[in-house]
Amino acid sequence: MSHPEQRAPAPSQQPLQFAAVLALFMLLPGALAWLLQQLGVGAEATAAQRDVIGMAIVGFGGIAVLAFSRWSPPAVPWRPLRAGAVLAVYLPFALGWAVLLVGYLHGMHALGHTVAPQPQLEYLATARIAEPRLWLLCLGTVLLAPLVEELVFRGYLLAALLLLLPKWGALLLTAAVFGYVHGPGYAVPIGVLGLLFGWLRLRHGSLLPSMLAHAVHNGIVVAVTFCWPHSLELLYPR
């Protein structure tokens, strides 16, 4: 983690920092998957084993981003956390976001553009608690993804955009990119989440607030889907 006494990167370095973490976040896992395929690793694996290999590859890219952040910290510190203030904002927001999500999914279905459930959610709805890949998925979704994605988008990308745009413009563009990388079908609801995470980062001047809100959000989604599989039938009209 970065500390208050660490020197912020020069403005000229910040776009290069984002380019580097983007390569680690998106290109490195793809290159590693291609290399393993060429080597024949996992060719005879079961579907469950291939899922574990895939999660390990994505996790490797995430760990590479975290390692990079230690070597070249973003222009914003990790602290302070301000957990109480963050949860006081996130929890009521989550209720409104849930209503937005239901309306969006049903509206897209009515327009003939049905949005399919994310594969991770479909797996969670049928998973058994003793399966190792369930715990790997939970670890990656609730812990690793919030850390890495907040570093990439609210750490490096937002910092680079703030050099070029006013705060509102940088916030909107960061949220739009964040939404799109989660899939075009989810760009709107995930983009709205990105607005909250970006606002928390700007409001508190640190990364931990958005990381906490992101982790709590993912944890709620995982818990609801696993404990109440029928929720997917209510969310996703067929």
Buried (B, 14 or more C-beta within 10 A) or exposed (E): EBEEEEEBBEEEBBBBBBEBBBBBBEEBBEEBBEEBEEEEEBEEEEEEEEBBBBBBBBBEBBBBBBEBBEEBBBBBBBBEBBEEBBBEBBEEBBEEBBEBBBEBBBEBBEEEEBBEBBEBBBBBBEBEEEBEBBEBBBEBBBBBBBBBBBBBBBBBBBBBBBEEBEEEEBBBBBBBBBBBBBEEBBBBBBBBBBBBBBBBBBBBEBBBBBBBBBBBBBBBBBEBBBEEBEBBEEBBBE
